[in-house]
Amino acid sequence: MPGPLSLPTLCHFLLPWAFAILHEALGDAAPHPGPHYLLPPIHEVIHSHRGATATLPCVLGTSPPSYKVRWSKVEPGELRETLILITNGLHARGYGPLGGRARMRRGHRLDASLVIEGVRLEDEGRYRCELINGMEDESVALTLRLEGVVFPYQPSRGRYQFNYYEAKQACEEQDGRLATYAQLYQAWTEGLDWCNAGWLLEGSVRYPVLTARAPCGGRGRPGIRSYGPRDRKRDRYDAFCFTSMTAGHVFFVPGRLTLSEAHAACRRRGATVAKVGHLYAAWKFSGLDQCDGGWLADGSVRFPITSPRPRCGGLPDPGVRSFGFPRAQQAAFGTYCYSE
């Protein structure tokens, strides 16, 4: 005949019942006893750069009898998700523009991690791995973050010329894309101080201030000043663009060239005149330091400084200096070329 139950055994049987009664008395639903199949990620932010292969981890602790895993990207500023890939553990199907560069890692039978090849600027953002098993769906969220640099941009016509869509196109023409708020915030912590407001990818208009001053929102605390959401078609501002590491390299050709002569000089060297994003990426990732103004593809003249000195722009911090947009026929500058 079995003996009396020990105290630990009684606790094992009675405690779940007691907690359920307590939750009911407090008006809370009792915790669901079912299994949670997806393991929480060790790192929720995955760092990468343009052109690399990035892996977004999603691993099952145990396998349901039948299931599908759905990968999607949460689009910033839009109330929608873009479907990337669906798998049942054996076969996978890609969707949309990202689906052609995405595949399952399949390191083991419980591995549902997503691999993105040839990472692009537009791949940065928030992703969701959702387990669909017909009973209790669950998901994990991860963020893909690219190493890059934010740069303010305005056209030759002067400040505040872009509506949202024109700003978006201008950044893309300069080998970039509109920066997100998170990218602008990080750039501000790294020293970006700019008094002109610019569009961000989410549709808001902001500008970063490190040294508070009267013309830049007053003498309050430093920070990211905000104009809030604006009319994307009617309102006009500058743009904050984001770019990342490039596959090619930037080099300087000295001389006293017009803009058309600059294009010819780069072509003779098997290259093209560099875009603004190319120059910023070379300054940020390759440490390009050149105390000579050079033509860029948009008709502006700039030069990158990593070691500030008195006769190279006169500013105390590293950065890309600008002479603005001289006349294209002015033979006074060299040029920066880009070659892959």
N, C-alpha and C positions, 0 to 999 in steps of 0.2 A: 504494500500500500504506500503511495507516495507521501512524503512528509509535507509539513507546512511550507508555504512559500516564504522565501527569505525576503527581507526588506528591499534589497536592490531589485529583485524580481518584481515585487509589487509596484515599485516606482516605475519600472520599465513599462508595465501595463497601464498604470493609472495616470501617469503624468500627461500623456497625449490627450486622454479623455478630460482631465482637469483643465488643460489649456483651451480645449475646444469649448467647454462650458464657460470659461472666463471670457473668451472672445465673444460668445453669444450674449453674455450678460452686458458687455460693453458696447454691443451693437456692431462689432466687427465680424467680418466673415472669417471662419476658421481657415488656416493656411491649407493650401491644396497639397495633398500628400503625394501627388504624382511626380514622376521624375522630370528633371530639367536636362534635356539632352545636350544643349550647347554649352561648352565650357567657356567661362569668361576669358577674354583675351588678356594676356600678360601685359601687352602694350596696346593702348587704344589709339595712339598716334603713330603712324608709320612714316618715316622720313625718306625722301627720295629726291631725284633731280631729273630734269628733262633728258630723255633718251635712255634712261635706265630701265631695268626690270624690277617691278615692285610686287611684293607678295602681301596680301591682306589675309591674316590668319583667321580661320573659322574651323573649329574642331569639335566633333561630337564626343561626349564622354561615353555614350553607348548608342547603339543604333536602334531606332524604332523599327517595328515590323515592316512598315512601308512609309516612305517619306519623299519629299522633294526639297531641295535647297534653292532658294531664289536670291540672287545677288542684284542689287539695284544701287543707283547713285541718287542721293538727295540733292536736287538742284537748288543752289542758293537764291533766295529772293523769289522762288516760285513754289507754289503749293503742289508739287508733284515729284515723283520719283521716276527715274529713267531705268528701265529694265536692261540688265546687262547679260545675264546668263541664268539658265535653269538646269539643274541636274537631278537625277534620281539615284545618284551614287554609281551608276554604270555608264550612262550616256549623258552628254551635256550639249546644250544648244545655246549659241550666242545670239544676242539681239542688238540692234542699233549700231551706231558708229564705234562704240567701245567694244562691242561683242566680238569684232574681228581681231582685236588684239588681246582678248581675255581668254583664259583657259583655266581649268582646274589643276591644282598642284598634284593631288593624288599621291601624297607621300605615304599613305597607308589607307586602310579601308574606312577609317573614320575621319579622314581629312577632306574638308570641303573648302579649303583655302583658295582664294582667287589670285591668279597671277596676271599682271598687266605688263605687257611687253611694249617697249618704245614709249615710255611715259611722256605725255604731252602736257603743256601748260594747263589745258582745260580739264585734265584728269584730277587736279587737286580738288579736294572736297570731302564730303561725308558719304560713307558707304554703309549699306545694311545687308547683313547675311541673315536670311529668314528661313527657319526650318518650318516646313508645312507638312504636318502628319495627319491632318483631318480631325484632330481632337483638340489639342492645345498648342497652337502655333507659338513660336518664340523667336527672338532675333537678338543679334548683337550688332552694335554700331562701331565703326572704326573711321578714323580720319587719315586721309593721305595728304601729307604736307610736303611741298616741294621747297628745296633750298633755292632762294632767288633774291631778287632785288626789286624794289619799288622805285619808280621815277615819275616825277610830275611831267606832264606834257601839254603844250599848247601849240597851235599852228602859227604860221608866219603872219597871219592876220592879227595876232595879238591875243590877249587873255579873254576868256569867257566867250568862246565861239562855238562850242560843241553842245548839241543836245546829247541825250544818253546814247543814242544809236550811232551818232557821229563819233563820240568819244570811244565807243567800243571798236568801231572800224579803225580809228586812228591808232589805237594801241596795237591792233593786229597788223597794221601796215608797218609798224616799227618793231616787229618781232616780239610782241608781247600780247597781253590781254588785260582787260580792266582788273585792277587789284581788288581783292576782297577787303572787308573791314579788318579781319584778322591779319592779313598781310600788311596793311597800312599801319596797324597798331605795332606790329613787330618792327617795321621800319622806323617808326617813331622812337621806340626804345633803343634802336641802334643809331639814332642821331638825325633822322629826317626832320627838318624844320622848314615849313613852307607856308607862306602867307596867302596863297591863292587856293580857293576851294575847287575841288575836282570830283567828278563822278566816280563811284565805286560800282563793282559788279552787281551788288544787291539793289542798286537804284538810289542809294542815298548819296548825299553830297557832304564832304567833310574836308578838313585840312589839319595837318599835325603841327603843333606849336611846342617847341622846347623852351624858348625864351619868350615869355609872355611880354607883349608890348601893345601900346595903344592901337596901332593900325591893324593888329591881328587879333581882334576879339577882346581887347582890353588887357588890363594888367592883372588878371586873375591867375589861377593855377595853370601850369603847363598841362597839355593834354590834346586830345583829338576833338577839335571843334566840329559841331554838326549843324548843318542846315536842315537835317531830317529828310524824309522822302520828298522828292520834287517831281514835277511833271516831266516825263521822259521825252516828250516831243517838243514842248514849248520852252522849258527853262534851259539856260545855257551857262556852262562853266568850263573849266579845264578838265583834264583827265589824270587820274593816277593809274599808271600802267605797271604791270608785273612781268618780269622775264626771269629766265633761269639759265643754267649752264648751256652753252651751245656746243655743237659738234665741231665747228670750225674755229679759226683764230683770227684776231684782228691785228693788223700791223699798220704802221704809219709810213706814208710816202711824203718826204719833204718837198718843198718847192713853193713857187708863187703861182698858184693855179686858179683858173676860173672853175666854176662847178662842172662845166662840160669837159674841161681838161682833166679834172679829177676823175670823172668816169672813165676817160680814155686811159689814164695812168693805171687805174685798177685793172681794167681789161687787159692791158699789156702784161700784167702780172698774173693773169688767170684768175682774177678775183672780181668782186663788185664793190662799189662804194658801200661802206658799212651803214647799217641802220642804227637808230638811237639805242634800241634794245641791245644790239650787238656790242656797242661801246660800253654800255653799263655792265653787261655780263662780263666783258673782258676786264673791266676795272674791278669788279667784285670778285671774280673767281680766278683770274690769272694775274692780278696785281699790276695791270697795265698802268704805267706812269709815264706821261709824255707832256712836257711843258710847251706844247706847240698846238695852236688851234688848227683843226682840220675839218674839211668838208664832210658832211654826212649826206645820206641819200635824200633826206627831206629838205635839203637846202640850208640846214643850220650848220653852224661852226662851233665845235666843242673840243674839249681836251680833258683827259682823265688824270687825276692826281691822287696818288696813294700816300705820298710823303709831302705834306704841305711845306712850302717855302715862300719867302716874301715875294719873289718875282714870278710866281706861278699862280696868279689869281688873287693873291693877297689874303685869302681866307684861312683861318686856323685849322679847319677840319678837312679830312679827305673828301673827295667827291668828283663829280663830273662838272666842269665849268663850261659856261656857254657864252659865246659872242652873239647870240641871237641868230637872225637870218639876214646876212649881208646880201647885197645885190649879186646875183649869180654870175655877172660879168666881172666882178671884182677879183683881180688876180693878186691875191694877198695871202693865201693860205695853202698848206699842204692838204693831204686827205687821209682818211682812215679807210682802209680796205678790209674786206671780209672774204676769207677763203675757206672752203670746206675740204 
